[in-house]
């Protein structure tokens, strides 16, 4: 599980778009690249607002195809506590519900590589725990995970490997265990390598 961190404007989202070949395309989608099935959940979850969750799933399936059955989708939705919202129109969703729904859309083709742009954005503490557990589960099932985050404490909990980006360049790429053998935490590393202020209350950059 690889995390890409860096200050605002460092190029994290642009990196994801370049990696997937969908630069300047805002919608969450699943694509094929060099024979690898990739699921992408972008930070801006652009959805069909006037349609229900189930209708959005139908549209994405028609456009992209999909391996997940309705039962599997329902299972993920129940785990993330959003199954009751699937029959409702998306414009009624809270930010957290939209985030979790977009995550499920990223799983439609049962991708081998899951790319997540700020997956915890907008989630309350309980939802963060459930999302984290689901990401761990998917990783243990064999899916590779690449994600960006501003939350250094969350990165310490999730990532096996950390890349640090500054002004469009990777200034560090190392195993989290090796980093933490030399620094007290990722915040200390970040301050040394990037030198920007970190919100101590939220541990965000």
DAJO-V273984 format. One record per residue. N is the residue number from 1. OMEGA is omega in degrees with one decimal (NA if undefined). D_CENTER is the distance of its C-alpha to the mean C-alpha in Angstrom with 2 decimals. Layout:
n=N omega=OMEGA d_center=D_CENTER
n=N omega=OMEGA d_center=D_CENTER
This chain:
n=1 omega=-173.6 d_center=11.46
n=2 omega=177.5 d_center=11.16
n=3 omega=174.6 d_center=9.82
n=4 omega=-179.7 d_center=10.87
n=5 omega=180.0 d_center=12.44
n=6 omega=179.8 d_center=15.11
n=7 omega=175.9 d_center=16.88
n=8 omega=178.9 d_center=16.39
n=9 omega=-178.9 d_center=17.67
n=10 omega=179.2 d_center=17.26
n=11 omega=-176.0 d_center=15.62
n=12 omega=-179.3 d_center=11.96
n=13 omega=177.2 d_center=10.92
n=14 omega=177.7 d_center=14.20
n=15 omega=178.8 d_center=13.55
n=16 omega=-178.7 d_center=10.60
n=17 omega=177.5 d_center=13.04
n=18 omega=-179.8 d_center=15.83
n=19 omega=-175.6 d_center=14.37
n=20 omega=-179.9 d_center=13.81
n=21 omega=-179.8 d_center=17.00
n=22 omega=-179.8 d_center=15.85
n=23 omega=-177.7 d_center=16.71
n=24 omega=174.8 d_center=17.59
n=25 omega=-171.5 d_center=16.16
n=26 omega=-171.3 d_center=14.00
n=27 omega=172.6 d_center=13.42
n=28 omega=-179.3 d_center=10.59
n=29 omega=176.4 d_center=12.40
n=30 omega=-174.8 d_center=13.19
n=31 omega=173.9 d_center=15.65
n=32 omega=176.3 d_center=18.06
n=33 omega=-179.5 d_center=18.51
n=34 omega=176.9 d_center=21.47
n=35 omega=-178.7 d_center=21.57
n=36 omega=176.9 d_center=18.04
n=37 omega=-175.2 d_center=15.98
n=38 omega=173.1 d_center=12.49
n=39 omega=-177.0 d_center=9.83
n=40 omega=172.6 d_center=7.74
n=41 omega=-176.5 d_center=5.66
n=42 omega=-179.3 d_center=7.02
n=43 omega=178.3 d_center=7.52
n=44 omega=-175.6 d_center=10.88
n=45 omega=-179.9 d_center=10.98
n=46 omega=-175.1 d_center=14.46
n=47 omega=175.3 d_center=16.16
n=48 omega=-168.5 d_center=19.83
n=49 omega=-174.6 d_center=20.83
n=50 omega=178.5 d_center=24.27
n=51 omega=177.4 d_center=23.31
n=52 omega=175.7 d_center=22.36
n=53 omega=179.7 d_center=19.16
n=54 omega=178.9 d_center=21.18
n=55 omega=175.8 d_center=22.48
n=56 omega=178.4 d_center=19.08
n=57 omega=178.8 d_center=18.34
n=58 omega=179.8 d_center=21.79
n=59 omega=179.7 d_center=21.26
n=60 omega=177.5 d_center=18.11
n=61 omega=-178.7 d_center=20.05
n=62 omega=-176.9 d_center=23.04
n=63 omega=-171.5 d_center=21.29
n=64 omega=-168.6 d_center=19.10
n=65 omega=179.1 d_center=20.69
n=66 omega=-178.9 d_center=19.05
n=67 omega=-175.7 d_center=19.89
n=68 omega=175.6 d_center=18.75
n=69 omega=176.0 d_center=21.76
n=70 omega=178.4 d_center=22.02
n=71 omega=178.2 d_center=22.74
n=72 omega=177.6 d_center=19.51
n=73 omega=178.9 d_center=17.56
n=74 omega=179.2 d_center=19.79
n=75 omega=176.9 d_center=19.16
n=76 omega=-178.6 d_center=15.37
n=77 omega=178.3 d_center=16.25
n=78 omega=-180.0 d_center=18.90
n=79 omega=-178.9 d_center=16.84
n=80 omega=176.5 d_center=14.45
n=81 omega=177.4 d_center=17.70
n=82 omega=-176.9 d_center=17.35
n=83 omega=-179.0 d_center=19.87
n=84 omega=-177.7 d_center=22.50
n=85 omega=-176.6 d_center=20.59
n=86 omega=177.7 d_center=20.30
n=87 omega=-176.3 d_center=23.94
n=88 omega=-179.5 d_center=23.51
n=89 omega=-171.9 d_center=22.89
n=90 omega=-177.3 d_center=19.49
n=91 omega=177.1 d_center=21.19
n=92 omega=-175.8 d_center=22.02
n=93 omega=170.3 d_center=18.48
n=94 omega=179.6 d_center=17.47
n=95 omega=-179.5 d_center=14.37
n=96 omega=178.3 d_center=12.92
n=97 omega=177.3 d_center=14.11
n=98 omega=-177.8 d_center=12.69
n=99 omega=-178.8 d_center=9.12
n=100 omega=178.3 d_center=9.90
n=101 omega=178.3 d_center=11.84
n=102 omega=176.9 d_center=9.41
n=103 omega=178.9 d_center=7.27
n=104 omega=177.2 d_center=10.79
n=105 omega=179.0 d_center=11.62
n=106 omega=-179.7 d_center=9.16
n=107 omega=-171.2 d_center=11.25
n=108 omega=-177.8 d_center=14.53
n=109 omega=-179.6 d_center=15.85
n=110 omega=-171.5 d_center=15.02
n=111 omega=175.0 d_center=13.39
n=112 omega=178.1 d_center=14.37
n=113 omega=179.5 d_center=11.43
n=114 omega=-178.8 d_center=7.81
n=115 omega=-172.8 d_center=5.97
n=116 omega=177.6 d_center=2.36
n=117 omega=-178.1 d_center=4.22
n=118 omega=-174.5 d_center=5.00
n=119 omega=-177.5 d_center=3.38
n=120 omega=-177.3 d_center=7.12
n=121 omega=176.4 d_center=8.79
n=122 omega=-177.5 d_center=11.87
n=123 omega=175.5 d_center=11.96
n=124 omega=-175.6 d_center=15.33
n=125 omega=179.9 d_center=16.14
n=126 omega=179.3 d_center=16.82
n=127 omega=177.3 d_center=13.66
n=128 omega=179.3 d_center=11.70
n=129 omega=-179.2 d_center=13.98
n=130 omega=178.7 d_center=13.53
n=131 omega=179.1 d_center=9.74
n=132 omega=179.6 d_center=10.30
n=133 omega=178.9 d_center=13.18
n=134 omega=178.1 d_center=11.59
n=135 omega=175.8 d_center=9.08
n=136 omega=-178.8 d_center=12.38
n=137 omega=179.7 d_center=14.29
n=138 omega=178.3 d_center=12.44
n=139 omega=178.5 d_center=12.82
n=140 omega=178.2 d_center=16.44
n=141 omega=175.1 d_center=17.04
n=142 omega=178.8 d_center=16.60
n=143 omega=173.0 d_center=13.19
n=144 omega=-177.4 d_center=12.01
n=145 omega=173.9 d_center=8.51
n=146 omega=-177.5 d_center=7.68
n=147 omega=175.0 d_center=5.24
n=148 omega=178.7 d_center=6.78
n=149 omega=170.5 d_center=8.17
n=150 omega=-172.7 d_center=11.58
n=151 omega=-175.3 d_center=12.23
n=152 omega=177.7 d_center=14.35
n=153 omega=178.5 d_center=15.41
n=154 omega=178.3 d_center=12.01
n=155 omega=178.7 d_center=11.67
n=156 omega=-179.8 d_center=15.18
n=157 omega=-170.7 d_center=14.40
n=158 omega=-165.1 d_center=11.55
n=159 omega=168.7 d_center=12.19
n=160 omega=-177.2 d_center=15.22
n=161 omega=-175.8 d_center=15.37
n=162 omega=171.7 d_center=14.74
n=163 omega=-180.0 d_center=15.29
n=164 omega=-177.3 d_center=16.63
n=165 omega=176.8 d_center=17.06
n=166 omega=178.2 d_center=19.96
n=167 omega=175.0 d_center=21.38
n=168 omega=-179.2 d_center=19.71
n=169 omega=175.2 d_center=20.76
n=170 omega=-178.3 d_center=19.42
n=171 omega=176.1 d_center=21.77
n=172 omega=176.4 d_center=20.67
n=173 omega=-173.8 d_center=19.15
n=174 omega=173.8 d_center=20.04
n=175 omega=179.4 d_center=19.46
n=176 omega=-179.1 d_center=18.46
n=177 omega=178.5 d_center=21.73
n=178 omega=178.6 d_center=23.76
n=179 omega=-175.9 d_center=22.36
n=180 omega=172.7 d_center=23.14
n=181 omega=-179.2 d_center=26.58
n=182 omega=-180.0 d_center=27.39
n=183 omega=179.3 d_center=25.64
n=184 omega=-179.5 d_center=25.61
n=185 omega=-178.9 d_center=21.91
n=186 omega=177.9 d_center=19.17
n=187 omega=179.5 d_center=20.56
n=188 omega=176.6 d_center=23.89
n=189 omega=-177.2 d_center=22.53
n=190 omega=-179.9 d_center=20.70
n=191 omega=-180.0 d_center=23.93
n=192 omega=-173.2 d_center=25.97
n=193 omega=-174.6 d_center=24.01
n=194 omega=174.9 d_center=22.89
n=195 omega=177.2 d_center=25.27
n=196 omega=-179.8 d_center=23.61
n=197 omega=175.5 d_center=23.84
n=198 omega=176.1 d_center=21.32
n=199 omega=-174.6 d_center=21.40
n=200 omega=-178.7 d_center=22.92
n=201 omega=-177.5 d_center=22.55
n=202 omega=-178.6 d_center=18.76
n=203 omega=-179.2 d_center=18.27
n=204 omega=-175.6 d_center=16.11
n=205 omega=NA d_center=16.82
